[in-house]
Amino acid sequence: MKIIGIDPGLAATGIGIVTGSGHRIDDFSYGSIQTKKEIVLANRLDCIFSKLLELLDSETPDLMVIEDIFSLSRYPKSGITLGQVSGIIQLAAARTNIPTVEIPVRETKKILTGNGSANKHQLEKAVRHVLNLSAPIRPYHASDALALALIGLYRFG
């Protein structure tokens, strides 16, 4: 089974792909789709959508696991922007007939680190441990996406 994890972000959308069955991991890859803040919002969203469509067409995953969006009360606009990014990610999945599930970030952290309040470094370290990697996974958005893909594999693979 091939699972793609997506960590939505306007500046960097993390991508993690895991292939395997249950807790057995046969292969994995990761990266991110980046956009520049000088570009208008509509074009940034189009860039993420277009690149994700290309990736989904070439990789043909069985399932997409997306980090559920959240909003901090002191940064309400960022929650709205994340909602827009998440919407185009779900649209790309719909266009390529890939089923999706959303997982809250605290649940992801709890499953892989044992602590729902773990920081990005702790989550990245847990993902590295599962994948037997010594080198850090960068950007952190990619390690977050790999975490989501791993959980998808554990639950649905």
C-alpha positions as CSV (number, residue, x, y, z in Angstrom):
1,M,0.0,0.0,0.0
2,K,1.2,3.5,-0.8
3,I,0.3,6.3,1.5
4,I,1.0,10.0,1.0
5,G,1.0,12.3,4.0
6,I,0.5,16.1,3.5
7,D,1.3,18.8,5.9
8,P,-0.5,21.9,4.5
9,G,1.4,25.2,4.4
10,L,1.4,28.2,2.1
11,A,5.1,28.7,2.2
12,A,5.9,25.0,2.3
13,T,3.6,22.1,2.0
14,G,5.2,19.0,3.3
15,I,5.0,15.7,1.4
16,G,5.8,12.3,2.7
17,I,5.2,9.0,0.9
18,V,5.5,5.6,2.5
19,T,5.0,2.2,0.9
20,G,4.5,-1.0,2.9
21,S,2.0,-3.0,4.9
22,G,1.0,-2.5,8.5
23,H,4.2,-1.7,10.4
24,R,6.5,-3.0,7.6
25,I,7.9,-0.1,5.6
26,D,9.3,-1.0,2.1
27,D,10.1,2.4,0.8
28,F,9.7,6.1,1.6
29,S,10.4,9.5,0.1
30,Y,9.8,13.1,1.2
31,G,10.0,16.7,0.2
32,S,8.0,19.9,0.0
33,I,6.2,22.2,-2.4
34,Q,7.4,25.7,-1.7
35,T,6.0,29.1,-2.7
36,K,7.4,32.6,-2.4
37,K,5.6,35.2,-0.4
38,E,6.1,37.8,-3.1
39,I,3.7,35.9,-5.3
40,V,-0.1,36.7,-4.9
41,L,-2.1,34.2,-3.0
42,A,-4.1,32.8,-5.9
43,N,-0.9,32.0,-7.8
44,R,0.7,30.4,-4.7
45,L,-2.4,28.1,-4.3
46,D,-2.3,27.3,-8.0
47,C,1.4,26.3,-7.7
48,I,0.7,24.0,-4.8
49,F,-2.4,22.5,-6.6
50,S,-0.5,22.0,-9.9
51,K,2.6,20.4,-8.4
52,L,0.5,18.2,-6.2
53,L,-1.6,17.0,-9.1
54,E,1.5,16.1,-11.0
55,L,2.8,14.1,-8.0
56,L,-0.4,12.3,-7.4
57,D,-0.6,11.4,-11.1
58,S,2.9,9.9,-11.1
59,E,2.8,8.3,-7.6
60,T,-0.8,7.0,-7.6
61,P,-1.1,6.6,-3.8
62,D,-3.8,4.5,-2.3
63,L,-4.6,7.0,0.4
64,M,-3.9,10.6,1.4
65,V,-3.5,11.6,5.0
66,I,-3.8,15.3,5.6
67,E,-2.9,17.2,8.8
68,D,-6.2,18.7,10.1
69,I,-6.1,22.5,10.1
70,F,-6.1,24.5,13.3
71,S,-6.1,28.1,14.1
72,L,-4.5,29.9,17.0
73,S,-6.6,32.7,18.5
74,R,-3.7,35.1,18.3
75,Y,-3.2,34.3,14.5
76,P,-6.7,33.9,13.1
77,K,-5.7,34.8,9.5
78,S,-3.2,31.9,9.4
79,G,-6.0,29.4,10.1
80,I,-8.0,30.9,7.2
81,T,-5.0,30.6,4.9
82,L,-4.3,27.0,6.0
83,G,-8.0,26.3,5.2
84,Q,-7.5,27.5,1.7
85,V,-4.3,25.4,1.3
86,S,-6.1,22.3,2.7
87,G,-9.0,22.9,0.3
88,I,-6.9,22.8,-2.8
89,I,-5.1,19.7,-1.4
90,Q,-8.4,17.9,-1.0
91,L,-9.5,19.1,-4.4
92,A,-6.3,17.6,-5.9
93,A,-7.1,14.3,-4.2
94,A,-10.7,14.4,-5.5
95,R,-9.5,15.1,-9.0
96,T,-7.2,12.0,-8.9
97,N,-9.8,9.8,-7.1
98,I,-7.6,9.3,-4.0
99,P,-9.4,8.9,-0.7
100,T,-8.4,11.2,2.1
101,V,-8.4,11.2,5.9
102,E,-7.5,14.1,8.2
103,I,-5.6,13.7,11.4
104,P,-5.2,16.4,14.1
105,V,-1.6,17.4,14.7
106,R,-1.8,16.5,18.5
107,E,-3.0,13.0,17.6
108,T,0.0,12.6,15.2
109,K,2.4,13.7,17.9
110,K,0.8,11.4,20.5
111,I,0.9,8.3,18.3
112,L,4.6,8.7,17.3
113,T,6.1,10.3,20.4
114,G,3.7,9.4,23.2
115,N,3.2,13.2,23.8
116,G,0.5,15.2,22.1
117,S,2.4,18.4,22.9
118,A,5.7,17.2,21.4
119,N,7.6,19.9,19.5
120,K,8.7,19.6,15.8
121,H,12.2,18.3,16.7
122,Q,10.8,15.5,18.9
123,L,8.4,14.4,16.1
124,E,11.1,14.5,13.5
125,K,13.4,12.4,15.8
126,A,10.6,9.9,16.2
127,V,10.0,9.7,12.5
128,R,13.8,9.2,11.9
129,H,13.8,6.4,14.5
130,V,10.9,4.6,12.8
131,L,12.6,4.9,9.4
132,N,16.1,4.1,10.7
133,L,17.6,7.4,9.5
134,S,20.6,9.1,11.1
135,A,20.5,12.3,9.1
136,P,17.8,14.9,10.1
137,I,14.7,15.1,7.8
138,R,14.4,18.7,6.5
139,P,12.3,20.7,6.1
140,Y,10.3,19.9,9.2
141,H,7.1,20.0,7.1
142,A,8.4,17.0,5.3
143,S,9.0,15.0,8.5
144,D,5.5,16.0,9.7
145,A,4.1,14.7,6.4
146,L,6.1,11.5,6.8
147,A,4.6,11.1,10.2
148,L,1.1,11.4,8.7
149,A,1.9,8.8,6.0
150,L,3.3,6.4,8.7
151,I,0.1,6.7,10.7
152,G,-1.9,6.1,7.6
153,L,0.1,3.0,6.9
154,Y,-0.3,1.7,10.5
155,R,-4.1,2.3,10.4
156,F,-5.0,1.4,6.9
157,G,-2.1,-0.6,5.4
